Amino acid sequence: MAISERRLIIGRRLLQRVLEHCLEEKPLEACGILAGREGVVTSVFATDNARRSPVFYEVDPEQQEEALRQIAERGEELLGIYHSHPRAPAVPSQNDIEQAVHYPDAVRLIISLNGPTDVGAFLIASGQAVKVPLQIMEGLEGQFHDLRVWRG
């Protein structure tokens, strides 16, 4: 699918759970995995930030493996990776752009906790971040799976 055709759709309640995860981890960056079909998020996997950093994130490798196993088991696909920016806007940082070589087809959902909560969705390829449409839908259900060992 071309970048111009990409989008991400998530239910309001599921996005609220993502936001709660991000707030629990503040002042550290929170991170997790988004899964579903055809751009519609039906599963969220909250993971630990293996970096335990306020400016960098790395999805815990064992939790990532478990999330990918569950995604395959459900017949879903990896749609995106989310993380928070505790003190920065909801746009990819230079580090985010450099890290995007892993899972280049995954939408990066960034949640800014700096002032009023803001959310942005991006595809990152060849060192360039392109904003993709994010649709937040009422009544769209999904499952939130907390794989974290540490609790913020």
CYANA upper distance limits for C-alpha pairs under 8 A (distance plus 0.5 A):
  1 MET  CA      5 GLU  CA      6.80
  1 MET  CA      6 ARG  CA      7.30
  2 ALA  CA      6 ARG  CA      7.14
  3 ILE  CA    123 LEU  CA      7.84
  3 ILE  CA    130 VAL  CA      8.49
  3 ILE  CA    132 VAL  CA      8.27
  4 SER  CA    132 VAL  CA      8.18
  6 ARG  CA     39 GLY  CA      7.82
  6 ARG  CA    132 VAL  CA      6.78
  6 ARG  CA    133 PRO  CA      7.89
  7 ARG  CA     39 GLY  CA      6.37
  7 ARG  CA    132 VAL  CA      5.99
  7 ARG  CA    133 PRO  CA      5.39
  7 ARG  CA    134 LEU  CA      6.54
  7 ARG  CA    135 GLN  CA      8.28
  8 LEU  CA     39 GLY  CA      5.39
  8 LEU  CA     40 VAL  CA      6.58
  8 LEU  CA     41 VAL  CA      7.74
  8 LEU  CA    107 VAL  CA      8.11
  8 LEU  CA    121 ALA  CA      8.00
  8 LEU  CA    132 VAL  CA      7.91
  8 LEU  CA    133 PRO  CA      6.85
  8 LEU  CA    134 LEU  CA      5.44
  8 LEU  CA    135 GLN  CA      6.76
  9 ILE  CA     39 GLY  CA      6.52
  9 ILE  CA     40 VAL  CA      5.21
  9 ILE  CA     41 VAL  CA      6.55
  9 ILE  CA    134 LEU  CA      6.39
  9 ILE  CA    135 GLN  CA      5.17
  9 ILE  CA    136 ILE  CA      6.44
  9 ILE  CA    137 MET  CA      7.58
 10 ILE  CA     14 LEU  CA      7.32
 10 ILE  CA     15 LEU  CA      7.04
 10 ILE  CA     40 VAL  CA      6.62
 10 ILE  CA     41 VAL  CA      5.65
 10 ILE  CA     42 THR  CA      8.01
 10 ILE  CA    134 LEU  CA      8.32
 10 ILE  CA    135 GLN  CA      6.91
 10 ILE  CA    136 ILE  CA      5.67
 10 ILE  CA    137 MET  CA      6.62
 10 ILE  CA    140 LEU  CA      7.58
 11 GLY  CA     15 LEU  CA      6.70
 11 GLY  CA     41 VAL  CA      8.10
 11 GLY  CA    136 ILE  CA      6.03
 11 GLY  CA    137 MET  CA      5.17
 11 GLY  CA    138 GLU  CA      6.34
 11 GLY  CA    139 GLY  CA      6.99
 11 GLY  CA    140 LEU  CA      4.99
 11 GLY  CA    141 GLU  CA      6.44
 11 GLY  CA    142 GLY  CA      7.64
 12 ARG  CA     16 GLN  CA      6.60
 12 ARG  CA    136 ILE  CA      6.08
 12 ARG  CA    137 MET  CA      6.11
 12 ARG  CA    138 GLU  CA      6.03
 12 ARG  CA    139 GLY  CA      7.90
 12 ARG  CA    140 LEU  CA      7.78
 13 ARG  CA     17 ARG  CA      6.91
 13 ARG  CA    138 GLU  CA      8.24
 13 ARG  CA    139 GLY  CA      8.48
 13 ARG  CA    140 LEU  CA      8.49
 13 ARG  CA    141 GLU  CA      7.91
 14 LEU  CA     18 VAL  CA      6.98
 14 LEU  CA     44 VAL  CA      8.10
 14 LEU  CA    141 GLU  CA      7.65
 14 LEU  CA    142 GLY  CA      6.77
 14 LEU  CA    143 GLN  CA      7.77
 14 LEU  CA    144 PHE  CA      7.37
 15 LEU  CA     19 LEU  CA      6.73
 15 LEU  CA    136 ILE  CA      8.36
 16 GLN  CA     20 GLU  CA      6.67
 17 ARG  CA     21 HIS  CA      6.73
 17 ARG  CA    144 PHE  CA      7.71
 18 VAL  CA     22 CYS  CA      6.82
 18 VAL  CA     44 VAL  CA      8.29
 18 VAL  CA     46 ALA  CA      8.09
 19 LEU  CA     23 LEU  CA      6.70
 19 LEU  CA    111 ILE  CA      7.88
 20 GLU  CA     24 GLU  CA      6.62
 21 HIS  CA     25 GLU  CA      6.98
 21 HIS  CA     30 ALA  CA      7.48
 21 HIS  CA     46 ALA  CA      7.65
 22 CYS  CA     26 LYS  CA      6.85
 22 CYS  CA     29 GLU  CA      7.66
 22 CYS  CA     30 ALA  CA      5.59
 22 CYS  CA     31 CYS  CA      8.04
 22 CYS  CA     83 HIS  CA      8.06
 22 CYS  CA     84 SER  CA      6.47
 22 CYS  CA    111 ILE  CA      8.23
 23 LEU  CA    113 LEU  CA      8.13
 24 GLU  CA    151 ARG  CA      8.14
 24 GLU  CA    152 GLY  CA      5.50
 25 GLU  CA     29 GLU  CA      7.07
 25 GLU  CA     30 ALA  CA      6.18
 25 GLU  CA    151 ARG  CA      8.13
 25 GLU  CA    152 GLY  CA      5.12
 26 LYS  CA     30 ALA  CA      7.91
 26 LYS  CA     54 PRO  CA      8.26
 26 LYS  CA     86 PRO  CA      6.73
 26 LYS  CA    152 GLY  CA      8.02
 27 PRO  CA     54 PRO  CA      6.24
 27 PRO  CA     86 PRO  CA      6.39
 28 LEU  CA     52 ARG  CA      6.78
 28 LEU  CA     53 SER  CA      5.67
 28 LEU  CA     54 PRO  CA      4.41
 28 LEU  CA     55 VAL  CA      7.75
 28 LEU  CA     86 PRO  CA      7.33
 29 GLU  CA     49 ASN  CA      7.46
 29 GLU  CA     52 ARG  CA      7.89
 29 GLU  CA     53 SER  CA      6.65
 29 GLU  CA     54 PRO  CA      5.56
 29 GLU  CA     55 VAL  CA      6.88
 29 GLU  CA     56 PHE  CA      7.13
 29 GLU  CA     57 TYR  CA      6.60
 29 GLU  CA     83 HIS  CA      6.96
 29 GLU  CA     84 SER  CA      5.61
 29 GLU  CA     85 HIS  CA      6.53
 29 GLU  CA     86 PRO  CA      6.76
 30 ALA  CA     47 THR  CA      8.23
 30 ALA  CA     48 ASP  CA      7.50
 30 ALA  CA     49 ASN  CA      6.47
 30 ALA  CA     57 TYR  CA      7.67
 30 ALA  CA     83 HIS  CA      5.74
 30 ALA  CA     84 SER  CA      5.80
 31 CYS  CA     46 ALA  CA      7.07
 31 CYS  CA     47 THR  CA      6.39
 31 CYS  CA     48 ASP  CA      7.11
 31 CYS  CA     49 ASN  CA      6.48
 31 CYS  CA     57 TYR  CA      7.30
 31 CYS  CA     58 GLU  CA      7.93
 31 CYS  CA     59 VAL  CA      6.71
 31 CYS  CA     81 ILE  CA      7.79
 31 CYS  CA     82 TYR  CA      5.90
 31 CYS  CA     83 HIS  CA      4.60
 31 CYS  CA     84 SER  CA      7.16
 32 GLY  CA     44 VAL  CA      7.70
 32 GLY  CA     45 PHE  CA      5.95
 32 GLY  CA     46 ALA  CA      5.00
 32 GLY  CA     47 THR  CA      5.39
 32 GLY  CA     48 ASP  CA      8.08
 32 GLY  CA     59 VAL  CA      7.06
 32 GLY  CA     81 ILE  CA      6.32
 32 GLY  CA     82 TYR  CA      5.78
 32 GLY  CA     83 HIS  CA      7.00
 33 ILE  CA     44 VAL  CA      6.32
 33 ILE  CA     45 PHE  CA      5.55
 33 ILE  CA     46 ALA  CA      7.17
 33 ILE  CA     47 THR  CA      8.09
 33 ILE  CA     64 GLN  CA      8.34
 33 ILE  CA     67 ALA  CA      7.97
 33 ILE  CA     78 LEU  CA      7.93
 33 ILE  CA     79 LEU  CA      8.42
 33 ILE  CA     80 GLY  CA      6.49
 33 ILE  CA     81 ILE  CA      5.05
 33 ILE  CA     82 TYR  CA      6.58
 34 LEU  CA     41 VAL  CA      6.74
 34 LEU  CA     42 THR  CA      8.33
 34 LEU  CA     43 SER  CA      6.54
 34 LEU  CA     44 VAL  CA      5.28
 34 LEU  CA     45 PHE  CA      7.01
 34 LEU  CA     78 LEU  CA      6.75
 34 LEU  CA     79 LEU  CA      6.01
 34 LEU  CA     80 GLY  CA      5.30
 34 LEU  CA     81 ILE  CA      6.24
 34 LEU  CA     82 TYR  CA      7.61
 35 ALA  CA     40 VAL  CA      8.45
 35 ALA  CA     41 VAL  CA      5.94
 35 ALA  CA     42 THR  CA      6.62
 35 ALA  CA     43 SER  CA      5.57
 35 ALA  CA     44 VAL  CA      6.79
 35 ALA  CA     71 ILE  CA      7.23
 35 ALA  CA     76 GLU  CA      6.70
 35 ALA  CA     77 GLU  CA      5.99
 35 ALA  CA     78 LEU  CA      5.11
 35 ALA  CA     79 LEU  CA      5.42
 35 ALA  CA     80 GLY  CA      7.19
 36 GLY  CA     40 VAL  CA      6.06
 36 GLY  CA     41 VAL  CA      5.04
 36 GLY  CA     42 THR  CA      5.25
 36 GLY  CA     43 SER  CA      6.59
 36 GLY  CA     76 GLU  CA      5.42
 36 GLY  CA     77 GLU  CA      6.00
 36 GLY  CA     78 LEU  CA      7.28
 36 GLY  CA     79 LEU  CA      6.88
 37 ARG  CA     41 VAL  CA      7.38
 37 ARG  CA     42 THR  CA      8.12
 37 ARG  CA     76 GLU  CA      6.31
 37 ARG  CA     77 GLU  CA      6.54
 37 ARG  CA     79 LEU  CA      8.04
 39 GLY  CA     79 LEU  CA      6.98
 41 VAL  CA     79 LEU  CA      7.75
 41 VAL  CA    142 GLY  CA      7.63
 42 THR  CA    141 GLU  CA      7.41
 42 THR  CA    142 GLY  CA      4.81
 42 THR  CA    143 GLN  CA      6.70
 43 SER  CA    142 GLY  CA      6.03
 43 SER  CA    143 GLN  CA      5.29
 43 SER  CA    144 PHE  CA      6.46
 43 SER  CA    145 HIS  CA      7.90
 44 VAL  CA    142 GLY  CA      8.23
 44 VAL  CA    143 GLN  CA      6.75
 44 VAL  CA    144 PHE  CA      5.33
 44 VAL  CA    145 HIS  CA      6.47
 45 PHE  CA     67 ALA  CA      6.88
 45 PHE  CA    144 PHE  CA      6.64
 45 PHE  CA    145 HIS  CA      5.26
 45 PHE  CA    146 ASP  CA      6.35
 45 PHE  CA    147 LEU  CA      7.00
 46 ALA  CA    144 PHE  CA      7.97
 46 ALA  CA    145 HIS  CA      6.68
 46 ALA  CA    146 ASP  CA      5.28
 46 ALA  CA    147 LEU  CA      6.18
 46 ALA  CA    148 ARG  CA      6.93
 47 THR  CA     59 VAL  CA      6.73
 47 THR  CA     60 ASP  CA      6.91
 47 THR  CA     63 GLN  CA      6.69
 47 THR  CA     64 GLN  CA      7.92
 47 THR  CA    146 ASP  CA      7.24
 47 THR  CA    147 LEU  CA      5.81
 47 THR  CA    148 ARG  CA      5.39
 48 ASP  CA     59 VAL  CA      6.70
 48 ASP  CA     60 ASP  CA      6.00
 48 ASP  CA     63 GLN  CA      8.15
 48 ASP  CA    147 LEU  CA      8.08
 48 ASP  CA    148 ARG  CA      5.63
 48 ASP  CA    149 VAL  CA      7.43
 48 ASP  CA    150 TRP  CA      7.23
 49 ASN  CA     53 SER  CA      8.03
 49 ASN  CA     57 TYR  CA      5.96
 49 ASN  CA     58 GLU  CA      5.79
 49 ASN  CA     59 VAL  CA      5.77
 49 ASN  CA     60 ASP  CA      6.35
 50 ALA  CA     57 TYR  CA      7.43
 50 ALA  CA     58 GLU  CA      5.83
 50 ALA  CA     59 VAL  CA      6.49
 50 ALA  CA     60 ASP  CA      5.32
 50 ALA  CA     61 PRO  CA      8.35
 51 ARG  CA     56 PHE  CA      7.12
 51 ARG  CA     57 TYR  CA      6.10
 51 ARG  CA     58 GLU  CA      6.27
 52 ARG  CA     56 PHE  CA      8.38
 52 ARG  CA     57 TYR  CA      7.74
 53 SER  CA     57 TYR  CA      7.08
 54 PRO  CA     85 HIS  CA      8.34
 54 PRO  CA     86 PRO  CA      7.35
 55 VAL  CA     85 HIS  CA      7.74
 55 VAL  CA     86 PRO  CA      8.43
 56 PHE  CA     95 ASN  CA      7.91
 57 TYR  CA     83 HIS  CA      7.90
 59 VAL  CA     63 GLN  CA      7.89
 59 VAL  CA     64 GLN  CA      6.81
 60 ASP  CA     64 GLN  CA      6.49
 61 PRO  CA     65 GLU  CA      6.69
 62 GLU  CA     66 GLU  CA      6.81
 63 GLN  CA     67 ALA  CA      6.59
 63 GLN  CA    147 LEU  CA      6.69
 63 GLN  CA    148 ARG  CA      8.00
 64 GLN  CA     68 LEU  CA      6.62
 65 GLU  CA     69 ARG  CA      6.65
 66 GLU  CA     70 GLN  CA      6.75
 67 ALA  CA     71 ILE  CA      6.58
 67 ALA  CA    147 LEU  CA      8.50
 68 LEU  CA     72 ALA  CA      6.67
 68 LEU  CA     78 LEU  CA      8.11
 69 ARG  CA     73 GLU  CA      6.66
 70 GLN  CA     74 ARG  CA      6.69
 71 ILE  CA     75 GLY  CA      6.79
 71 ILE  CA     76 GLU  CA      5.65
 71 ILE  CA     77 GLU  CA      6.75
 71 ILE  CA     78 LEU  CA      7.67
 72 ALA  CA     76 GLU  CA      6.47
 72 ALA  CA     77 GLU  CA      7.54
 78 LEU  CA    106 ALA  CA      7.36
 79 LEU  CA    105 ASP  CA      8.31
 79 LEU  CA    106 ALA  CA      5.81
 79 LEU  CA    107 VAL  CA      6.72
 80 GLY  CA    106 ALA  CA      4.81
 80 GLY  CA    107 VAL  CA      4.81
 80 GLY  CA    108 ARG  CA      6.13
 80 GLY  CA    109 LEU  CA      7.37
 81 ILE  CA    106 ALA  CA      6.98
 81 ILE  CA    107 VAL  CA      6.88
 81 ILE  CA    108 ARG  CA      5.66
 81 ILE  CA    109 LEU  CA      6.66
 82 TYR  CA    108 ARG  CA      6.20
 82 TYR  CA    109 LEU  CA      4.96
 82 TYR  CA    110 ILE  CA      6.24
 82 TYR  CA    111 ILE  CA      8.08
 83 HIS  CA    108 ARG  CA      8.31
 83 HIS  CA    109 LEU  CA      7.04
 83 HIS  CA    110 ILE  CA      5.81
 83 HIS  CA    111 ILE  CA      6.82
 84 SER  CA     90 ALA  CA      8.47
 84 SER  CA    110 ILE  CA      6.07
 84 SER  CA    111 ILE  CA      5.05
 84 SER  CA    112 SER  CA      6.28
 84 SER  CA    113 LEU  CA      7.56
 85 HIS  CA     89 PRO  CA      7.14
 85 HIS  CA     90 ALA  CA      7.23
 85 HIS  CA    110 ILE  CA      7.44
 85 HIS  CA    111 ILE  CA      6.52
 85 HIS  CA    112 SER  CA      5.25
 85 HIS  CA    113 LEU  CA      6.60
 85 HIS  CA    114 ASN  CA      7.78
 86 PRO  CA    112 SER  CA      6.55
 86 PRO  CA    113 LEU  CA      5.27
 86 PRO  CA    114 ASN  CA      6.26
 87 ARG  CA    112 SER  CA      7.69
 87 ARG  CA    113 LEU  CA      6.89
 87 ARG  CA    114 ASN  CA      5.24
 88 ALA  CA    112 SER  CA      6.69
 88 ALA  CA    113 LEU  CA      7.92
 88 ALA  CA    114 ASN  CA      6.20
 89 PRO  CA    111 ILE  CA      8.50
 89 PRO  CA    112 SER  CA      5.73
 89 PRO  CA    113 LEU  CA      8.33
 89 PRO  CA    114 ASN  CA      7.01
 89 PRO  CA    118 ASP  CA      8.01
 90 ALA  CA    110 ILE  CA      5.69
 90 ALA  CA    111 ILE  CA      6.00
 90 ALA  CA    112 SER  CA      5.20
 90 ALA  CA    118 ASP  CA      6.55
 90 ALA  CA    119 VAL  CA      6.09
 90 ALA  CA    120 GLY  CA      5.86
 91 VAL  CA    110 ILE  CA      7.12
 91 VAL  CA    120 GLY  CA      6.91
 92 PRO  CA     96 ASP  CA      5.91
 92 PRO  CA     97 ILE  CA      6.83
 92 PRO  CA    110 ILE  CA      7.87
 92 PRO  CA    122 PHE  CA      8.27
 92 PRO  CA    129 ALA  CA      7.54
 93 SER  CA     97 ILE  CA      6.86
 94 GLN  CA     98 GLU  CA      6.75
 95 ASN  CA     99 GLN  CA      6.59
 96 ASP  CA    100 ALA  CA      6.70
 97 ILE  CA    101 VAL  CA      8.45
 97 ILE  CA    124 ILE  CA      6.91
 97 ILE  CA    127 GLY  CA      6.43
 97 ILE  CA    128 GLN  CA      7.66
 97 ILE  CA    129 ALA  CA      7.56
 98 GLU  CA    127 GLY  CA      7.47
100 ALA  CA    104 PRO  CA      6.26
100 ALA  CA    124 ILE  CA      6.69
100 ALA  CA    125 ALA  CA      7.86
101 VAL  CA    125 ALA  CA      8.15
104 PRO  CA    123 LEU  CA      8.06
104 PRO  CA    124 ILE  CA      7.07
104 PRO  CA    125 ALA  CA      6.86
105 ASP  CA    123 LEU  CA      7.60
106 ALA  CA    123 LEU  CA      7.34
107 VAL  CA    121 ALA  CA      6.86
107 VAL  CA    122 PHE  CA      6.01
107 VAL  CA    123 LEU  CA      5.52
107 VAL  CA    124 ILE  CA      8.22
108 ARG  CA    121 ALA  CA      6.05
108 ARG  CA    122 PHE  CA      5.59
108 ARG  CA    123 LEU  CA      6.69
108 ARG  CA    124 ILE  CA      8.20
109 LEU  CA    119 VAL  CA      7.50
109 LEU  CA    120 GLY  CA      6.27
109 LEU  CA    121 ALA  CA      5.00
109 LEU  CA    122 PHE  CA      7.05
110 ILE  CA    119 VAL  CA      6.12
110 ILE  CA    120 GLY  CA      5.77
110 ILE  CA    121 ALA  CA      6.84
111 ILE  CA    117 THR  CA      7.51
111 ILE  CA    118 ASP  CA      6.34
111 ILE  CA    119 VAL  CA      5.06
111 ILE  CA    120 GLY  CA      7.19
112 SER  CA    116 PRO  CA      8.47
112 SER  CA    117 THR  CA      6.08
112 SER  CA    118 ASP  CA      5.60
112 SER  CA    119 VAL  CA      6.71
113 LEU  CA    117 THR  CA      5.65
113 LEU  CA    118 ASP  CA      7.57
120 GLY  CA    131 LYS  CA      7.85
120 GLY  CA    134 LEU  CA      7.84
121 ALA  CA    131 LYS  CA      6.29
121 ALA  CA    132 VAL  CA      6.03
121 ALA  CA    133 PRO  CA      7.38
121 ALA  CA    134 LEU  CA      6.70
122 PHE  CA    129 ALA  CA      6.57
122 PHE  CA    130 VAL  CA      5.83
122 PHE  CA    131 LYS  CA      4.85
122 PHE  CA    132 VAL  CA      5.79
123 LEU  CA    129 ALA  CA      6.22
123 LEU  CA    130 VAL  CA      5.80
123 LEU  CA    131 LYS  CA      6.98
123 LEU  CA    132 VAL  CA      7.25
124 ILE  CA    128 GLN  CA      5.96
124 ILE  CA    129 ALA  CA      4.86
124 ILE  CA    130 VAL  CA      6.76
125 ALA  CA    129 ALA  CA      7.15
